[in-house]
Amino acid sequence: MSLFNFGFKVTRPLLHCMDAETAHSLTIKALKTGLGGSAKISSPANLAISHFGLNFQNPLGLAAGFDKNAKVPDAMLALGFGFVEAGTVTPRPQAGNPRPRLFRLSEDQAVINRMGFNNEGHAAVLQRLQRRNHKSGIVGVNIGANKDSADRVSDYVAGITAFSDVASYFTVNISSPNTPGLRNLQSAQELRPLLQRLNEARQAQKRQVPMLLKIAPDLQADEMQAVAECCMNSAVDGVIISNTTISRPALRSKSADESGGLSGLPLFDLSTRQLAKFYVMTGGKIPLVGAGGISNADQAWTKICAGASLLQIYSALVFQGPALLQEILHGLSRKISENKMMNLSAAVGCEAQKLAHQSPVGK
């Protein structure tokens, strides 16, 4: 057990007595001191997978939002993540929405946030990533637009330009519900020219960095079909499904009525169903990253079977701590062996047709 994992077990009751944002800030500070450990935890060999020119030791990544300002990417990689994603980062520093803006829904194993892309801006994050001195490990950069931007497309282009020398991959975040009007970029009439501009910006850089698109789970079937068509023909290298939801399934926690994006366990069914639908729509031709509600190995496996080649978690860490990471990885490894498969790729999308039309199993 890592020192950080032990520390979480000891301090969890205290952290959960604090407001969620203060507890998160303290966690980041603890990781910066080295409590996560420096020796990277190894992954089961049968979990290795390659996509868009990157070799992942395992498919489980840390979603954007945990390390907005790239303060602890290597600490999180050391815990055993196959990749981590910093951000969302905007060109100019941004305070975000007024506090309180992050709510822990313990009874539902969920989180509601309306952070509003609070971050220190391109320059500060770039400086930190440059200081990594080309350390090993896959670190993506999630890029966004400033709330008051007069030209949001140019903000995304600026992100491509700023981080092309340090990012393992980009994620274009057009699906946060906490920046007014941002989700409109998911419409075909806005998404197609956005992707064209971003691909032109990528081609102008010395390094050709893979680019992923992160979409909302709340898209209707025709809207998702339009997004899928925009993403084909190498317009993107992958799609993350999904961001938080503005829908509200039945919730028990006292903060259930707070506005913002809902993540965690209640998002699992919706995000997995949308993942499977997108896989079917695209014929499995685009690598997908399954995110939303994963809290155990069975759910992680369900995401793979629904069409995910890679996975991301965040909210479940709030409740289960870093021990969850190894539980999921070893559970996935066992699933591969039990199903007599050679590797993880053999399972990708094997149940997509079924899961696209019913509530997913694996809770």
Secondary structure, 3 states (H helix, E strand, C coil): CCHHHHHHHHHHHHHCCCCHHHHHHHHHHHHHCCCCCCCCCCCCHHHCEEECCEEECCCEEECCCCCCCCCCHHHHHHCCCCEEEEEEECCCCECCCCCCCEEEEHHHCEEEECCCCCECHHHHHHHHHHCCCCCCCEEEEEECCCCCCCCHHHHHHHHHHHHCCCCCCEEEECCCCCCCCHHHHHCHHHHHHHHHHHHHHHHCCCCCCCEEEEECCCCCHHHHHHHHHHHCCCCCCEEEECCCECCCCCCCCCCCCCCCEEEEHHHHHHHHHHHHHHHHHCCCCCCEEEECCCCCHHHHHHHHHHCEEEEEECHHHHHHCCHHHHHHHHHHHHHHHHCCCCCHHHHCCCCHHHHCCCCCCCC
